[in-house]
């Protein structure tokens, strides 16, 4: 899923096609949201958890909006200051890259 999302993002950069960028962004953020919801579900039932490192990596690699939305919607990992910091910084970096890629011309 992560590979396909980044493939769409790179395709959008190469072809200057914002629709492909949006599709890749929706895909990776939807995946990140789903993993956070699954981790919350697993935490409540004392089942196998998704490692925090994996959630951090997913946020940094493009799923920060999905992770942040899941934090607010299902109230998962909201007490961890490190999650807030990673999500906030990742969103700022991703938005600056977005403006850099499509704001030039």
Backbone torsions as a table, in degrees:
resi	resn	phi	psi	omega
1	UNK	NA	-44.6	179.8
2	UNK	-63.4	-40.9	179.6
3	UNK	-62.4	-45.3	-179.2
4	UNK	-63.9	-40.1	178.8
5	UNK	-62.4	-46.7	-179.9
6	UNK	-68.9	-30.6	175.4
7	UNK	-62.7	-42.2	177.1
8	UNK	-65.3	-39.2	179.2
9	UNK	-65.0	-45.1	178.7
10	UNK	-65.8	-36.8	176.4
11	UNK	-62.6	-40.8	180.0
12	UNK	-65.8	-35.9	177.7
13	UNK	-66.8	-43.4	-178.1
14	UNK	-67.3	-43.2	-176.1
15	UNK	-94.6	-2.6	-176.1
16	UNK	56.5	45.9	-177.0
17	UNK	-114.1	103.1	-178.2
18	UNK	-64.5	-24.9	-179.8
19	UNK	-64.9	-41.9	178.2
20	UNK	-66.0	-36.5	177.1
21	UNK	-63.9	-43.4	179.3
22	UNK	-65.0	-39.9	178.8
23	UNK	-64.0	-44.0	177.4
24	UNK	-63.6	-40.9	178.2
25	UNK	-64.7	-43.4	177.6
26	UNK	-63.3	-40.3	-179.1
27	UNK	-63.8	-49.7	-176.8
28	UNK	-71.4	-36.3	179.3
29	UNK	-73.7	-33.2	173.7
30	UNK	-65.6	-39.2	176.9
31	UNK	-64.6	-43.6	179.3
32	UNK	-63.7	-41.9	178.0
33	UNK	-61.2	-45.5	-179.9
34	UNK	-62.5	-39.7	178.3
35	UNK	-66.7	-38.0	178.0
36	UNK	-66.0	-40.5	178.0
37	UNK	-65.4	-40.8	177.9
38	UNK	-64.1	-39.8	178.5
39	UNK	-65.6	-38.6	176.9
40	UNK	-64.2	-43.2	179.2
41	UNK	-62.3	-43.1	179.5
42	UNK	-66.6	-36.0	-180.0
43	UNK	-65.7	-38.5	179.9
44	UNK	-70.1	-26.5	-177.5
45	UNK	-105.3	9.9	179.6
46	UNK	53.6	46.3	178.4
47	UNK	-107.5	-175.5	-180.0
48	UNK	-58.7	130.0	-176.8
49	UNK	-103.1	154.8	173.6
50	UNK	-82.8	128.2	-178.2
51	UNK	-60.4	143.4	179.7
52	UNK	-59.6	-35.0	178.8
53	UNK	-58.2	-40.6	179.4
54	UNK	-65.4	-38.9	178.8
55	UNK	-69.0	-38.5	175.8
56	UNK	-61.2	-48.1	-179.0
57	UNK	-61.1	-40.9	179.5
58	UNK	-63.6	-39.8	178.0
59	UNK	-65.4	-43.5	-178.0
60	UNK	-69.0	-34.3	-176.9
61	UNK	-84.1	10.0	173.3
62	UNK	130.1	-9.3	-176.5
63	UNK	-101.4	27.4	-175.5
64	UNK	-65.1	-38.0	-179.5
65	UNK	-68.2	-40.0	177.3
66	UNK	-64.9	-42.9	178.0
67	UNK	-64.7	-44.5	179.1
68	UNK	-63.5	-41.0	178.6
69	UNK	-64.7	-41.1	178.9
70	UNK	-67.0	-35.7	177.1
71	UNK	-59.3	-40.1	-178.4
72	UNK	-80.1	-39.6	-175.2
73	UNK	-73.0	-49.9	-177.3
74	UNK	-101.1	4.7	178.1
75	UNK	52.5	56.2	-179.2
76	UNK	-116.4	130.6	179.4
77	UNK	65.5	24.3	-177.3
78	UNK	-77.1	-17.8	179.1
79	UNK	-87.9	-8.3	-178.2
80	UNK	-89.0	109.2	179.4
81	UNK	-61.9	-32.1	-180.0
82	UNK	-63.4	-36.6	177.8
83	UNK	-66.6	-43.3	178.5
84	UNK	-60.4	-43.7	-178.2
85	UNK	-64.5	-45.9	-179.0
86	UNK	-64.6	-44.0	-178.7
87	UNK	-65.1	-46.3	-178.6
88	UNK	-63.2	-47.8	179.6
89	UNK	-64.2	-39.5	179.3
90	UNK	-65.0	-40.7	178.5
91	UNK	-63.4	-43.0	178.4
92	UNK	-62.4	-42.7	179.3
93	UNK	-65.6	-42.7	-179.1
94	UNK	-66.0	-40.0	178.1
95	UNK	-66.6	-39.2	177.9
96	UNK	-66.0	-38.8	175.2
97	UNK	-64.2	-38.2	178.5
98	UNK	-62.0	-46.5	179.1
99	UNK	-68.0	-33.5	178.4
100	UNK	-68.5	-40.1	-178.9
101	UNK	-71.3	-44.6	-172.0
102	UNK	-109.2	-5.0	-179.1
103	UNK	-89.4	-13.0	179.2
104	UNK	-80.8	151.8	171.2
105	UNK	147.1	NA	NA
